[in-house]
Amino acid sequence: MKDKHIQVAADSQLLKAIYERVDEELIVDKEVFMWHIIFKFLVYFSLTALLYLALYKITSPFGFMGCFVCYGFVSLLFAFNFSHDFSHNTIFKSKRLNHICFVAIYTVVGAHAEAWKLRHVNSHHYAPNVVDYDSDLKISKLIRVVPNSKYYWFHRFQHLYAPLAYTTYSLFWIFVKDFVILFSKDDYAGKKTFKYYCSFVVQKMSYITLLLVLPMCFSAQSWQIVLLGFLLMHLTQSLFLLFTFFMTHHVEATQYPVTNKDGYINTSWLMNQIKSSNDMHPFSRTANFILGGFNNHIAHHLFPHYHHAFYPEISQILYRILQEHGIKPNATSYWGGIQSHLRLLKKMGTVA
């Protein structure tokens, strides 16, 4: 894709300086890195597996549903911490092996892996928060975050109903959105091959079998309790998922670059990535371990070829350089990000 960002000499020089400074100052110990990956994998894989197996041992309906909710939360963190990096080929040298692992772990959360990866890498990373370029801006009409987008009367209440609406998103994604993408013209996938369709069917059937069919057949619960546990898992999982995703790009301080009639974006690529992203506890190793680098979003957009384990150090270097040039990165706490996102929704609900 031809770059449609405007060329700003100062920003080009700054980007070069950022890359050079990170190359000079970042210490990459490959052995320590691999042990970090192994330890993290064992933690998230073990927790996910144990919670899933517990579904077949728990006799109490309330304990079963609570376990289902915990499984959904932990399996989502498992995907946060591994699928995202696999999609950017930052764990193994082999792109094929990265892709296989990406699909395998993504299947655990039920979404179609290939469809998400193509949009994330080819669209979102190219021009975040830019209408007609960033596929992540194709949000339900219920939610308005982009300035100058179409305004509906109910948007004045969106800061109130958004948390409730967010609880339905993962179910919508898995059982509606993915199917719409599959059977519609796709600007990101190109020609959908037989292999693409087969992968879709295998992923969906695997998810339904693991999360619904097997528990209904072999757990100690009735099918109604299993279904209720499944729904409760999605309600809580989805709320966490969407708030975390939205806080990375949709808070009060994030910007939404616009395009001219020829499709050129009114900012440089560097400033598009920085000003349209938001960090949450960017120097915290704990937040990085839990959120898989989603909290270091500016570093991720500038260095997607680095594994998220390096993002706290990269963020420290990056912030120093930006401050030297009078640029203030967008950063909030996790709770502060939720509050800022809701304030953005309130603002966008009152400004047509």
Phi and psi in degrees as a GROMACS rama.xvg file:
@    title "Ramachandran Plot"
@    xaxis  label "Phi"
@    yaxis  label "Psi"
@TYPE xy
-69.6591  134.349  LYS-2
-68.7111  122.94  ASP-3
-102.271  9.99779  LYS-4
-77.7936  150.664  HIS-5
-72.6083  151.49  ILE-6
-94.8074  117.753  GLN-7
-116.381  115.397  VAL-8
-56.5077  -43.5703  ALA-9
-62.9516  -39.3265  ALA-10
-70.1447  -36.4569  ASP-11
-63.6511  -41.5337  SER-12
-66.4259  -39.2578  GLN-13
-65.141  -42.9386  LEU-14
-60.6955  -42.9114  LEU-15
-61.3233  -42.1037  LYS-16
-65.1414  -38.7253  ALA-17
-61.9109  -48.4898  ILE-18
-61.3653  -42.0112  TYR-19
-65.959  -43.1793  GLU-20
-65.5675  -40.853  ARG-21
-65.4927  -42.2947  VAL-22
-59.5809  -36.6217  ASP-23
-76.6158  -40.4296  GLU-24
-98.2813  -24.277  GLU-25
-75.7564  125.939  LEU-26
-95.626  118.196  ILE-27
-113.308  105.865  VAL-28
-101.312  105.367  ASP-29
-62.5307  -35.0871  LYS-30
-68.3422  -45.7115  GLU-31
-62.0188  -40.8444  VAL-32
-59.8298  -45.5962  PHE-33
-65.6301  -39.448  MET-34
-65.9146  -35.0308  TRP-35
-62.4848  -44.7944  HIS-36
-64.4515  -43.5377  ILE-37
-62.6954  -45.2833  ILE-38
-62.7104  -45.8593  PHE-39
-64.2551  -40.6931  LYS-40
-61.6327  -44.6505  PHE-41
-61.6319  -39.1482  LEU-42
-63.406  -54.2263  VAL-43
-74.361  -37.4492  TYR-44
-65.8233  -43.8407  PHE-45
-63.7065  -45.5523  SER-46
-62.947  -43.2147  LEU-47
-62.7504  -46.289  THR-48
-65.4897  -43.1675  ALA-49
-64.2136  -43.0294  LEU-50
-66.6452  -36.5313  LEU-51
-66.9113  -46.2036  TYR-52
-64.5875  -31.1678  LEU-53
-64.0141  -24.329  ALA-54
-60.5717  -25.9035  LEU-55
-92.6106  -4.87017  TYR-56
-109.246  -27.042  LYS-57
-75.2581  129.104  ILE-58
-96.1206  -26.6267  THR-59
-74.2151  126.796  SER-60
-58.0822  -40.3391  PRO-61
-70.2606  -38.8161  PHE-62
-64.6853  -37.6363  GLY-63
-63.1242  -46.7771  PHE-64
-66.7369  -38.167  MET-65
-63.4899  -39.3079  GLY-66
-65.5684  -38.5783  CYS-67
-61.5161  -43.3541  PHE-68
-63.063  -45.1264  VAL-69
-63.5507  -39.475  CYS-70
-60.3243  -44.123  TYR-71
-61.5069  -40.8032  GLY-72
-66.6686  -47.695  PHE-73
-69.1048  -40.2663  VAL-74
-64.7359  -32.9873  SER-75
-67.5629  -41.4255  LEU-76
-64.8392  -34.9554  LEU-77
-58.853  -45.509  PHE-78
-67.032  -41.6793  ALA-79
-53.4577  -45.6878  PHE-80
-83.0687  -15.8098  ASN-81
-127.776  -46.5777  PHE-82
-60.5786  -41.5262  SER-83
-60.6192  -45.6468  HIS-84
-69.3147  -37.2135  ASP-85
-60.6585  -36.3726  PHE-86
-66.8087  -24.6059  SER-87
-100.653  7.89496  HIS-88
58.0942  44.8963  ASN-89
-105.954  3.54933  THR-90
-107.075  -53.6558  ILE-91
-106.244  157.761  PHE-92
-71.2553  -32.8648  LYS-93
-78.0792  119.423  SER-94
-63.9198  -35.5238  LYS-95
-64.0654  -44.6246  ARG-96
-65.7606  -41.1565  LEU-97
-57.6963  -43.9299  ASN-98
-66.8889  -42.0083  HIS-99
-60.8874  -45.6448  ILE-100
-65.8846  -38.3002  CYS-101
-58.7629  -49.3419  PHE-102
-63.6684  -42.192  VAL-103
-60.9102  -46.3176  ALA-104
-75.5677  -35.2615  ILE-105
-64.2793  -31.0592  TYR-106
-61.3613  -29.2484  THR-107
-61.0469  -30.2945  VAL-108
-99.0076  -0.153032  VAL-109
90.9663  -11.3009  GLY-110
-84.5783  156.22  ALA-111
-76.4981  114.588  HIS-112
-61.9136  -50.7308  ALA-113
-62.0721  -41.7272  GLU-114
-62.1198  -43.6444  ALA-115
-66.2081  -44.9778  TRP-116
-60.5792  -44.3827  LYS-117
-63.2305  -40.1583  LEU-118
-70.8669  -41.093  ARG-119
-65.8969  -47.2689  HIS-120
-77.7398  -45.0949  VAL-121
-87.359  -20.3625  ASN-122
-114.572  -62.606  SER-123
-61.9621  -45.1167  HIS-124
-70.8502  -24.5434  HIS-125
-70.0353  -47.256  TYR-126
-150.3  77.3929  ALA-127
-61.2852  138.961  PRO-128
66.6941  18.571  ASN-129
-107.565  118.615  VAL-130
-59.2681  139.128  VAL-131
76.831  -6.03432  ASP-132
-114.717  -41.9009  TYR-133
-92.0797  110.766  ASP-134
-65.8642  -20.9389  SER-135
-69.3838  -11.5497  ASP-136
-84.1938  -2.47679  LEU-137
-81.1249  72.5542  LYS-138
-97.531  156.924  ILE-139
-52.9793  146.965  SER-140
-61.0762  -16.3181  LYS-141
-65.5094  -26.8545  LEU-142
-116.183  128.574  ILE-143
-120.688  114.56  ARG-144
-123.692  -16.3188  VAL-145
-93.346  123.978  VAL-146
-57.4651  144.542  PRO-147
69.5201  6.07473  ASN-148
-78.3798  167.157  SER-149
-62.1391  135.267  LYS-150
-106.643  134.031  TYR-151
-118.534  153.795  TYR-152
-57.8814  -32.7835  TRP-153
-75.1481  -9.98119  PHE-154
-64.4869  -21.4235  HIS-155
-64.1828  -17.1122  ARG-156
-108.16  6.44177  PHE-157
-64.9167  -29.7593  GLN-158
-68.5611  -16.8987  HIS-159
-91.3211  -43.0012  LEU-160
-91.579  -10.1529  TYR-161
-56.6444  -48.5441  ALA-162
-57.7437  -36.645  PRO-163
-68.8334  -42.8775  LEU-164
-63.5909  -35.6679  ALA-165
-64.2318  -27.2273  TYR-166
-66.2502  -16.2671  THR-167
-97.2121  -4.71684  THR-168
-64.402  -45.1359  TYR-169
-64.0277  -37.0724  SER-170
-64.7114  -42.4747  LEU-171
-62.0271  -44.1811  PHE-172
-59.9125  -49.1073  TRP-173
-71.8333  -41.2439  ILE-174
-106.604  -5.2579  PHE-175
-128.612  -61.9257  VAL-176
-56.178  -47.5383  LYS-177
-60.9032  -37.1745  ASP-178
-71.8848  -37.0279  PHE-179
-62.1313  -44.9216  VAL-180
-62.656  -41.3964  ILE-181
-61.3156  -40.9005  LEU-182
-102.485  15.8379  PHE-183
-121.211  166.965  SER-184
-66.112  129.591  LYS-185
-118.395  115.595  ASP-186
-74.2641  -12.338  ASP-187
-106.058  -27.1583  TYR-188
-88.5914  -17.1963  ALA-189
70.1179  -142.743  GLY-190
-77.8574  124.951  LYS-191
-83.9546  116.594  LYS-192
-85.4223  171.331  THR-193
-59.8748  -37.8903  PHE-194
-62.027  -39.0141  LYS-195
-61.4079  -46.2867  TYR-196
-66.4087  -41.2685  TYR-197
-62.7478  -41.357  CYS-198
-61.9922  -40.2548  SER-199
-59.4701  -49.8908  PHE-200
-62.4172  -45.5403  VAL-201
-62.2482  -43.2634  VAL-202
-64.448  -45.5517  GLN-203
-67.1174  -43.5388  LYS-204
-66.8257  -36.96  MET-205
-62.8562  -44.1171  SER-206
-64.7758  -47.7374  TYR-207
-62.6071  -39.7398  ILE-208
-65.0618  -47.2913  THR-209
-67.151  -40.3924  LEU-210
-96.8488  -17.44  LEU-211
-124.963  -54.8051  LEU-212
-64.402  -53.3172  VAL-213
-63.1714  -45.3839  LEU-214
-62.0305  -35.8283  PRO-215
-66.3854  -32.7905  MET-216
-85.0898  -35.3695  CYS-217
-122.381  -7.15413  PHE-218
-82.3018  173.291  SER-219
-86.4523  8.28092  ALA-220
-104.785  156.808  GLN-221
-72.7987  163.22  SER-222
-63.4369  -29.9897  TRP-223
-66.1207  -40.7667  GLN-224
-68.0688  -39.5177  ILE-225
-61.8924  -46.0392  VAL-226
-63.8086  -40.7001  LEU-227
-65.6155  -41.8726  LEU-228
-61.6371  -40.823  GLY-229
-60.9194  -44.3472  PHE-230
-67.7424  -42.5878  LEU-231
-63.076  -38.1226  LEU-232
-58.1579  -45.6053  MET-233
-68.9431  -36.9408  HIS-234
-61.1336  -44.3172  LEU-235
-78.3213  -43.444  THR-236
-59.1136  -42.8185  GLN-237
-67.1637  -39.0278  SER-238
-62.1635  -46.366  LEU-239
-64.5873  -43.8877  PHE-240
-58.723  -50.1908  LEU-241
-73.3356  -38.866  LEU-242
-61.8353  -42.4011  PHE-243
-64.1389  -45.4971  THR-244
-63.3309  -46.7774  PHE-245
-65.2032  -35.1242  PHE-246
-68.3677  -18.9055  MET-247
-75.0267  -19.071  THR-248
-141.617  -9.95824  HIS-249
-128.881  73.6456  HIS-250
-125.62  178.527  VAL-251
-58.8873  -35.6888  GLU-252
-86.8947  -16.3171  ALA-253
-70.8086  148.287  THR-254
-106.397  159.644  GLN-255
-127.496  89.1455  TYR-256
-58.7703  149.221  PRO-257
-112.272  168.164  VAL-258
-119.277  158.134  THR-259
-91.1453  -174.282  ASN-260
-64.3367  -20.0895  LYS-261
-95.0197  3.38885  ASP-262
86.5602  8.91011  GLY-263
-83.9553  137.159  TYR-264
-86.3788  137.628  ILE-265
-82.8447  28.4356  ASN-266
-152.991  166.149  THR-267
-76.7654  162.589  SER-268
-60.2654  -42.3769  TRP-269
-59.9595  -50.6912  LEU-270
-70.8405  -27.84  MET-271
-60.595  -46.675  ASN-272
-66.7272  -41.4027  GLN-273
-73.821  -50.9487  ILE-274
-77.4714  -16.4966  LYS-275
-97.5726  1.88719  SER-276
-116.598  157.785  SER-277
-134.397  134.029  ASN-278
-96.8654  155.281  ASP-279
-133.353  113.382  MET-280
51.1532  57.9961  HIS-281
-65.5804  -19.7185  PRO-282
-101.358  0.858293  PHE-283
-85.6101  121.858  SER-284
-70.6974  -31.2951  ARG-285
-65.912  -48.2919  THR-286
-62.474  -38.1277  ALA-287
-64.5283  -40.7463  ASN-288
-65.9263  -37.8836  PHE-289
-77.9755  -47.3421  ILE-290
-93.9688  0.471647  LEU-291
63.7744  30.5717  GLY-292
89.8341  -6.42269  GLY-293
-63.4746  -24.2883  PHE-294
-76.4618  -17.0267  ASN-295
-103.681  62.3877  ASN-296
-76.1578  -32.4163  HIS-297
-66.7102  -45.7855  ILE-298
-59.6033  -39.7934  ALA-299
-64.3097  -41.0919  HIS-300
-70.7499  -29.1328  HIS-301
-87.8449  -25.8579  LEU-302
-131.772  56.2259  PHE-303
-65.8191  -15.3241  PRO-304
-84.1092  -2.45962  HIS-305
-101.6  144.513  TYR-306
-69.1177  150.429  HIS-307
-65.156  -16.9893  HIS-308
-60.3516  -24.3569  ALA-309
-91.9549  -5.14172  PHE-310
-64.7645  -38.011  TYR-311
-58.4251  -42.6499  PRO-312
-68.3944  -41.8988  GLU-313
-61.8537  -41.2323  ILE-314
-62.1068  -39.4029  SER-315
-62.6003  -43.7179  GLN-316
-65.9506  -45.721  ILE-317
-61.462  -45.7295  LEU-318
-62.7405  -38.7543  TYR-319
-62.418  -43.9148  ARG-320
-65.2275  -44.7388  ILE-321
-63.5744  -40.8705  LEU-322
-65.7246  -35.0694  GLN-323
-61.757  -28.0569  GLU-324
-102.211  13.2824  HIS-325
71.7158  25.1482  GLY-326
-107.79  124.655  ILE-327
-100.334  114.647  LYS-328
-70.0816  153.416  PRO-329
-79.2422  125.204  ASN-330
-150.425  137.673  ALA-331
-137.511  171.345  THR-332
-79.9904  173.585  SER-333
-65.1477  -50.7794  TYR-334
-65.4357  -38.557  TRP-335
-64.0041  -33.534  GLY-336
-65.9491  -39.716  GLY-337
-61.9207  -45.9703  ILE-338
-62.9854  -41.9729  GLN-339
-66.7519  -37.6367  SER-340
-63.5473  -43.3182  HIS-341
-66.833  -35.5463  LEU-342
-66.6386  -36.0567  ARG-343
-62.5252  -43.4903  LEU-344
-61.6192  -40.03  LEU-345
-64.3304  -42.07  LYS-346
-64.0802  -45.2597  LYS-347
-72.1525  -12.8154  MET-348
-88.0951  -10.1869  GLY-349
-113.7  -10.4375  THR-350
-114.067  113.315  VAL-351
